[in-house]
Amino acid sequence: MKKQTSLSLMGFVFLSLPLGVFAAPATIITYENSLLGVINSVVTFLVSCAVAYFFWGLTVFVRSADNADVREDAKGRMMYGIAAITVMVSLWGLVGFLSNTLKLDTTHKTNYTDTLIPKKK
């Protein structure tokens, strides 16, 4: 298990190196925007997987009307799908509530004039 985890971590680090090296963001803001874009894509993917898992369980449940064992397995799939969707949407709502309550700026910054290397005058 440790070997698999370490290999997964090394693979993630190896595959994420081009994000910081080859993309060469001009500012911290562009790097932040690209990182937020990746995080938003991952969250969207996870919610889509939870919805697909629920509908897969629903399909199996409807198609196996005569087999009680398969129906129980499909009920479990649907319950896990609903639980995953509920947790993700609840956390999304909690983050939105806290950011509105604390009046945090949640917009993407597009000011590209703040460079990492100061320009000569």
C-alpha positions as YAML, in Angstrom:
chain: A
units: angstrom
residues:
- id: 1
  name: MET
  ca: [0.00, 0.00, 0.00]
- id: 2
  name: LYS
  ca: [2.83, 2.41, 0.86]
- id: 3
  name: LYS
  ca: [4.58, 1.65, -2.41]
- id: 4
  name: GLN
  ca: [1.41, 2.32, -4.42]
- id: 5
  name: THR
  ca: [0.80, 5.59, -2.57]
- id: 6
  name: SER
  ca: [4.36, 6.78, -3.09]
- id: 7
  name: LEU
  ca: [4.24, 5.84, -6.77]
- id: 8
  name: SER
  ca: [0.96, 7.71, -7.16]
- id: 9
  name: LEU
  ca: [2.42, 10.76, -5.46]
- id: 10
  name: MET
  ca: [5.54, 10.67, -7.63]
- id: 11
  name: GLY
  ca: [3.38, 10.32, -10.74]
- id: 12
  name: PHE
  ca: [1.25, 13.30, -9.72]
- id: 13
  name: VAL
  ca: [4.32, 15.44, -9.05]
- id: 14
  name: PHE
  ca: [5.93, 14.36, -12.33]
- id: 15
  name: LEU
  ca: [2.78, 15.10, -14.32]
- id: 16
  name: SER
  ca: [2.19, 18.45, -12.61]
- id: 17
  name: LEU
  ca: [5.72, 19.76, -13.25]
- id: 18
  name: PRO
  ca: [4.83, 21.17, -16.68]
- id: 19
  name: LEU
  ca: [2.21, 23.37, -15.01]
- id: 20
  name: GLY
  ca: [4.91, 25.32, -13.24]
- id: 21
  name: VAL
  ca: [7.81, 24.92, -15.64]
- id: 22
  name: PHE
  ca: [6.55, 25.05, -19.21]
- id: 23
  name: ALA
  ca: [3.53, 27.25, -18.68]
- id: 24
  name: ALA
  ca: [5.76, 29.95, -17.18]
- id: 25
  name: PRO
  ca: [3.09, 32.21, -15.72]
- id: 26
  name: ALA
  ca: [4.09, 35.86, -15.90]
- id: 27
  name: THR
  ca: [2.55, 36.70, -12.55]
- id: 28
  name: ILE
  ca: [1.34, 35.07, -9.39]
- id: 29
  name: ILE
  ca: [-2.19, 36.01, -10.45]
- id: 30
  name: THR
  ca: [-2.00, 34.04, -13.69]
- id: 31
  name: TYR
  ca: [-0.65, 31.03, -11.81]
- id: 32
  name: GLU
  ca: [-3.46, 31.36, -9.27]
- id: 33
  name: ASN
  ca: [-6.07, 31.60, -12.04]
- id: 34
  name: SER
  ca: [-4.72, 28.50, -13.77]
- id: 35
  name: LEU
  ca: [-4.67, 26.57, -10.50]
- id: 36
  name: LEU
  ca: [-8.25, 27.64, -9.70]
- id: 37
  name: GLY
  ca: [-9.30, 26.55, -13.20]
- id: 38
  name: VAL
  ca: [-7.84, 23.08, -12.61]
- id: 39
  name: ILE
  ca: [-9.54, 22.82, -9.20]
- id: 40
  name: ASN
  ca: [-12.89, 23.88, -10.67]
- id: 41
  name: SER
  ca: [-12.53, 21.27, -13.41]
- id: 42
  name: VAL
  ca: [-11.76, 18.54, -10.87]
- id: 43
  name: VAL
  ca: [-14.77, 19.47, -8.72]
- id: 44
  name: THR
  ca: [-17.04, 19.46, -11.76]
- id: 45
  name: PHE
  ca: [-15.69, 16.05, -12.75]
- id: 46
  name: LEU
  ca: [-16.27, 14.63, -9.25]
- id: 47
  name: VAL
  ca: [-19.87, 15.87, -9.12]
- id: 48
  name: SER
  ca: [-20.47, 14.42, -12.59]
- id: 49
  name: CYS
  ca: [-19.06, 11.07, -11.46]
- id: 50
  name: ALA
  ca: [-21.37, 11.05, -8.41]
- id: 51
  name: VAL
  ca: [-24.41, 11.78, -10.60]
- id: 52
  name: ALA
  ca: [-23.38, 9.10, -13.10]
- id: 53
  name: TYR
  ca: [-22.88, 6.60, -10.25]
- id: 54
  name: PHE
  ca: [-26.38, 7.34, -8.96]
- id: 55
  name: PHE
  ca: [-27.95, 6.88, -12.39]
- id: 56
  name: TRP
  ca: [-25.96, 3.69, -12.93]
- id: 57
  name: GLY
  ca: [-27.45, 2.31, -9.70]
- id: 58
  name: LEU
  ca: [-30.90, 3.48, -10.78]
- id: 59
  name: THR
  ca: [-30.56, 1.76, -14.14]
- id: 60
  name: VAL
  ca: [-29.43, -1.50, -12.55]
- id: 61
  name: PHE
  ca: [-32.30, -1.25, -10.04]
- id: 62
  name: VAL
  ca: [-34.92, -0.83, -12.77]
- id: 63
  name: ARG
  ca: [-33.47, -3.49, -15.07]
- id: 64
  name: SER
  ca: [-33.24, -6.16, -12.36]
- id: 65
  name: ALA
  ca: [-36.81, -6.15, -11.16]
- id: 66
  name: ASP
  ca: [-36.83, -9.91, -10.61]
- id: 67
  name: ASN
  ca: [-33.50, -10.37, -8.75]
- id: 68
  name: ALA
  ca: [-33.59, -9.20, -5.12]
- id: 69
  name: ASP
  ca: [-29.82, -9.45, -4.54]
- id: 70
  name: VAL
  ca: [-28.99, -7.24, -7.51]
- id: 71
  name: ARG
  ca: [-31.69, -4.77, -6.46]
- id: 72
  name: GLU
  ca: [-30.14, -4.48, -2.97]
- id: 73
  name: ASP
  ca: [-26.73, -3.81, -4.53]
- id: 74
  name: ALA
  ca: [-28.27, -1.18, -6.80]
- id: 75
  name: LYS
  ca: [-29.98, 0.46, -3.79]
- id: 76
  name: GLY
  ca: [-26.57, 0.72, -2.13]
- id: 77
  name: ARG
  ca: [-25.11, 2.35, -5.24]
- id: 78
  name: MET
  ca: [-27.94, 4.87, -5.36]
- id: 79
  name: MET
  ca: [-27.54, 5.69, -1.67]
- id: 80
  name: TYR
  ca: [-23.78, 6.23, -2.04]
- id: 81
  name: GLY
  ca: [-24.40, 8.40, -5.10]
- id: 82
  name: ILE
  ca: [-26.95, 10.52, -3.23]
- id: 83
  name: ALA
  ca: [-24.61, 10.79, -0.24]
- id: 84
  name: ALA
  ca: [-21.70, 11.92, -2.43]
- id: 85
  name: ILE
  ca: [-23.83, 14.51, -4.23]
- id: 86
  name: THR
  ca: [-25.21, 15.77, -0.91]
- id: 87
  name: VAL
  ca: [-21.77, 16.15, 0.66]
- id: 88
  name: MET
  ca: [-20.27, 17.93, -2.35]
- id: 89
  name: VAL
  ca: [-23.19, 20.32, -2.84]
- id: 90
  name: SER
  ca: [-23.36, 21.03, 0.91]
- id: 91
  name: LEU
  ca: [-19.67, 21.89, 1.04]
- id: 92
  name: TRP
  ca: [-20.08, 24.07, -2.05]
- id: 93
  name: GLY
  ca: [-22.96, 25.91, -0.35]
- id: 94
  name: LEU
  ca: [-21.00, 26.27, 2.90]
- id: 95
  name: VAL
  ca: [-18.02, 27.78, 1.07]
- id: 96
  name: GLY
  ca: [-20.35, 30.17, -0.76]
- id: 97
  name: PHE
  ca: [-22.09, 31.15, 2.48]
- id: 98
  name: LEU
  ca: [-18.79, 31.77, 4.28]
- id: 99
  name: SER
  ca: [-17.32, 33.76, 1.42]
- id: 100
  name: ASN
  ca: [-20.44, 35.95, 1.28]
- id: 101
  name: THR
  ca: [-20.58, 36.35, 5.06]
- id: 102
  name: LEU
  ca: [-16.91, 37.26, 5.33]
- id: 103
  name: LYS
  ca: [-17.17, 39.38, 2.15]
- id: 104
  name: LEU
  ca: [-14.28, 37.60, 0.46]
- id: 105
  name: ASP
  ca: [-13.36, 38.46, -3.10]
- id: 106
  name: THR
  ca: [-14.10, 35.33, -5.13]
- id: 107
  name: THR
  ca: [-13.59, 36.79, -8.60]
- id: 108
  name: HIS
  ca: [-10.67, 35.81, -10.74]
- id: 109
  name: LYS
  ca: [-8.09, 38.51, -10.91]
- id: 110
  name: THR
  ca: [-6.99, 39.49, -14.39]
- id: 111
  name: ASN
  ca: [-4.53, 42.26, -13.62]
- id: 112
  name: TYR
  ca: [-1.49, 41.13, -15.57]
- id: 113
  name: THR
  ca: [0.59, 44.24, -14.87]
- id: 114
  name: ASP
  ca: [1.89, 42.91, -11.53]
- id: 115
  name: THR
  ca: [4.85, 40.92, -12.80]
- id: 116
  name: LEU
  ca: [7.18, 38.85, -10.71]
- id: 117
  name: ILE
  ca: [10.24, 40.53, -12.14]
- id: 118
  name: PRO
  ca: [10.18, 44.32, -11.83]
- id: 119
  name: LYS
  ca: [10.55, 46.23, -15.08]
- id: 120
  name: LYS
  ca: [13.34, 48.74, -15.59]
- id: 121
  name: LYS
  ca: [12.17, 52.33, -15.80]
...
